[in-house]
Amino acid sequence: MSNYPHHNPSGYPYGAPPPSSQSYPSAPYGAPPPGSHPPNQSSPYAPVSAPYSAPSAPPGGPQSYGGYPAPPPSAPYGSPFASLVPSAFPPGTDPNVIACFQMADQDGSGFIDDKELQRALSSYNQSFGLRTVHLLMYLFTNSNVRKIGPKEFTQVFYSLQNWRAIFERFDRDRSGKIDASELRDALLSLGFSVSPVILDLLVSKFDKSGGKNKAIEYDNFIECCLTVKGLTEKFKEKDTAFSGSATFTYESFMLTVLPFLIA
């Protein structure tokens, strides 16, 4: 790697921006560059009629099931292995959901681990690899401890119902797969306007055939959406002005990206 610098001439810590650094100039997610938005569109984020993953909540229950939980205000980029706080089922939770969790929680600890969650979901014809299960657990707990409680399990359950409906809605040819154009429309419906380049990368990454079929099956569609959603929400935490630009320190960048790589 002859072009890799062997010293740091600027003097500032590796990963920290120099004093005169500017935020990233490129427009996000395939949105027009700054200044070119339509008059009625003030944000570069794609419009969406309902919050991403807002499923049909149980009667009387809160309306935030499946919503990406905000990180603790005091430490948004704290330890990814922070302990989970014990939780309870939201009011109005379907008794079948409660029974499913209790059956998985064989030791009665109030938490289930990754393999127990995988088995619980498979009992409802929601079969996922452990990587997808790990991403689900990370996004609904903001932690890599790989355990979830009743509240998080309920959020996962209702969110997956909603995501399956979205997949079936955009699988217009009923092939059991969605191609690049269908994935683009599905992501747009969720509020993510990715560029053609990123779309091609997503299809190539999540196509089980290694990109030959140029289509994504349901389980990989979930992993794809979790990745796009998770990275977008982490970016938005820094883009407080919703300008499409953000500045990250080296530490916060690594803590943002690595959980998605090691899931």
C-alpha positions in Angstrom: 0.0 0.0 0.0 2.5 2.6 -1.2 0.0 5.4 -1.3 -1.0 5.0 2.3 0.4 7.9 4.4 3.0 6.8 7.0 2.5 9.8 9.2 -0.1 12.4 10.1 1.2 15.8 8.9 -1.9 17.7 9.9 -1.6 16.9 13.6 -5.2 16.2 14.3 -6.3 12.8 15.7 -6.9 10.1 13.2 -10.6 10.0 12.2 -11.3 13.5 13.6 -12.1 16.2 10.9 -9.6 19.1 10.5 -10.9 22.5 11.8 -11.8 23.6 8.3 -13.6 20.4 7.2 -16.9 20.6 5.5 -19.8 18.2 5.8 -20.3 15.8 3.0 -21.4 17.6 -0.2 -23.3 14.8 -2.0 -27.0 14.6 -1.8 -28.3 11.5 0.1 -30.2 8.5 -1.0 -30.6 9.6 -4.7 -32.2 12.9 -3.8 -31.5 16.0 -5.9 -28.4 18.1 -4.9 -28.9 20.9 -2.4 -30.8 23.8 -3.9 -32.6 21.8 -6.5 -35.5 20.5 -4.4 -39.0 21.2 -5.6 -40.6 24.2 -3.9 -42.8 22.1 -1.6 -40.0 19.7 -0.6 -37.7 21.1 2.0 -36.1 17.8 3.1 -33.9 15.6 1.0 -35.4 12.5 2.6 -38.0 10.8 0.5 -41.6 11.5 1.6 -43.5 8.7 3.2 -47.1 8.5 4.2 -46.5 6.5 7.3 -43.5 5.8 9.6 -41.3 3.0 8.4 -42.3 -0.3 9.9 -45.4 1.1 11.6 -47.6 -2.0 11.7 -51.1 -2.6 12.8 -50.8 -2.2 16.5 -52.9 -4.3 18.8 -56.1 -2.7 20.1 -55.4 0.0 22.7 -51.6 -0.4 22.2 -49.2 2.3 21.4 -48.7 3.2 17.7 -44.9 2.9 17.6 -44.5 -0.9 17.2 -41.6 -1.6 14.9 -40.4 2.0 15.0 -36.7 2.2 15.3 -36.0 2.9 19.0 -34.1 6.0 19.7 -30.7 5.5 21.5 -30.3 6.8 25.0 -30.0 10.6 24.9 -27.1 10.6 27.2 -24.9 8.3 25.1 -26.1 7.8 21.5 -22.8 6.2 20.6 -22.1 4.4 23.9 -21.2 0.8 24.3 -22.9 -1.5 21.9 -22.9 -4.1 24.6 -24.9 -2.1 27.2 -27.2 -4.1 29.4 -30.9 -4.3 28.5 -33.5 -2.9 30.8 -36.3 -5.5 31.7 -39.5 -4.7 29.8 -43.1 -5.7 29.7 -45.6 -6.5 26.9 -47.4 -3.3 25.8 -51.1 -3.1 26.7 -53.3 -4.9 24.2 -50.6 -7.3 22.9 -52.1 -10.3 21.1 -52.1 -13.3 23.5 -50.6 -15.4 20.8 -47.6 -13.1 20.7 -47.2 -13.4 24.5 -47.5 -17.1 24.4 -44.9 -17.3 21.6 -42.4 -15.3 23.7 -43.1 -17.3 26.9 -42.6 -20.6 25.0 -39.3 -19.3 23.7 -38.2 -18.0 27.2 -37.7 -21.5 28.6 -35.7 -20.3 31.6 -38.2 -17.7 32.6 -35.5 -14.9 32.6 -37.7 -12.4 30.8 -35.3 -12.4 27.8 -34.7 -14.6 24.8 -31.5 -14.9 22.9 -30.8 -15.0 19.2 -31.4 -18.7 18.6 -34.6 -18.6 20.7 -35.9 -15.7 18.7 -35.0 -17.5 15.5 -37.1 -20.5 16.6 -40.0 -18.4 17.8 -40.2 -16.6 14.4 -39.9 -19.8 12.5 -43.1 -21.0 14.3 -44.9 -18.2 12.4 -43.4 -19.1 9.0 -40.8 -16.3 9.4 -37.6 -18.2 8.8 -34.4 -16.1 9.0 -30.7 -16.7 9.2 -28.9 -15.7 12.4 -27.4 -12.6 10.7 -30.9 -11.2 10.0 -32.0 -12.2 13.5 -28.9 -10.3 14.9 -29.8 -7.2 12.9 -33.4 -7.3 14.2 -32.1 -7.6 17.8 -29.7 -4.7 17.3 -32.1 -2.3 15.7 -34.8 -2.9 18.3 -32.5 -2.8 21.3 -29.7 -0.5 20.1 -27.4 -3.1 21.6 -25.3 -6.1 20.6 -26.0 -8.2 23.7 -28.3 -10.3 21.5 -31.1 -10.6 23.9 -34.6 -9.1 23.7 -37.4 -8.7 26.2 -41.2 -8.7 25.8 -41.5 -5.1 24.6 -38.9 -5.6 21.9 -40.2 -9.0 20.9 -43.6 -7.4 20.3 -42.1 -4.7 18.2 -40.2 -7.2 16.1 -43.3 -9.4 15.7 -45.6 -6.6 14.4 -42.9 -5.0 12.3 -42.3 -8.3 10.5 -46.0 -8.6 9.7 -45.8 -5.2 8.1 -42.6 -5.9 6.2 -44.1 -9.1 4.8 -47.1 -7.1 3.6 -44.8 -4.6 1.9 -42.8 -7.4 0.2 -45.9 -9.0 -1.1 -47.3 -5.7 -2.3 -44.2 -5.0 -4.4 -43.7 -8.6 -5.6 -46.1 -7.8 -8.4 -45.4 -10.9 -10.5 -45.8 -13.1 -7.4 -42.4 -14.7 -8.0 -41.4 -14.8 -4.4 -38.6 -12.3 -5.2 -38.4 -8.6 -6.0 -36.1 -7.2 -8.6 -34.3 -3.9 -8.6 -37.2 -1.8 -9.8 -39.5 -3.4 -7.2 -36.9 -3.0 -4.5 -36.6 0.7 -5.4 -40.4 1.2 -5.1 -40.5 -0.7 -1.8 -37.7 1.4 -0.3 -39.4 4.6 -1.6 -42.6 3.5 0.2 -40.5 3.2 3.3 -39.0 6.7 2.9 -35.6 5.8 1.4 -34.7 7.2 -2.0 -31.5 5.4 -2.9 -29.5 6.1 -6.0 -29.3 3.6 -8.9 -25.7 2.9 -7.9 -26.6 2.0 -4.3 -29.7 0.1 -5.5 -27.4 -2.1 -7.7 -25.1 -2.7 -4.7 -28.0 -3.7 -2.5 -29.4 -6.2 -5.1 -25.9 -7.6 -5.7 -25.3 -8.0 -1.9 -28.7 -9.5 -1.0 -29.3 -11.7 -4.0 -28.7 -15.3 -2.9 -27.4 -16.2 -6.4 -24.6 -13.7 -6.0 -26.2 -11.2 -8.3 -27.0 -13.6 -11.2 -30.8 -13.4 -10.6 -30.8 -9.7 -9.8 -33.6 -10.3 -7.4 -34.1 -10.6 -3.6 -36.1 -13.2 -1.7 -38.2 -12.3 1.4 -35.6 -13.1 4.1 -32.9 -11.2 2.4 -35.3 -8.3 1.7 -35.8 -8.0 5.5 -32.0 -7.9 6.0 -31.7 -5.3 3.2 -34.4 -3.1 4.7 -32.9 -3.4 8.2 -29.5 -2.3 6.9 -30.8 0.6 4.9 -33.1 1.7 7.7 -30.5 1.3 10.4 -27.7 3.2 8.6 -30.2 5.9 7.5 -31.4 6.4 11.1 -27.9 6.6 12.4 -27.0 9.1 9.8 -30.1 11.2 10.7 -29.0 11.3 14.3 -26.0 13.4 13.1 -28.0 15.3 10.4 -30.1 17.2 12.9 -31.0 19.9 10.3 -32.2 17.2 7.8 -29.9 18.8 5.2 -28.5 15.6 3.8 -25.1 16.3 5.2 -23.4 15.2 8.5 -20.0 15.2 10.1 -18.8 12.1 12.0 -15.8 11.6 14.2 -13.8 8.5 13.5 -15.1 6.8 16.7 -18.8 7.6 15.9 -18.4 6.5 12.3 -16.9 3.1 13.4 -19.7 2.6 16.0 -22.3 3.4 13.4 -21.0 1.0 10.7 -19.5 -1.9 12.5 -22.6 -3.3 14.2 -24.0 -3.8 10.7 -20.9 -5.6 9.6 -20.5 -7.9 12.6 -24.2 -8.9 13.0 
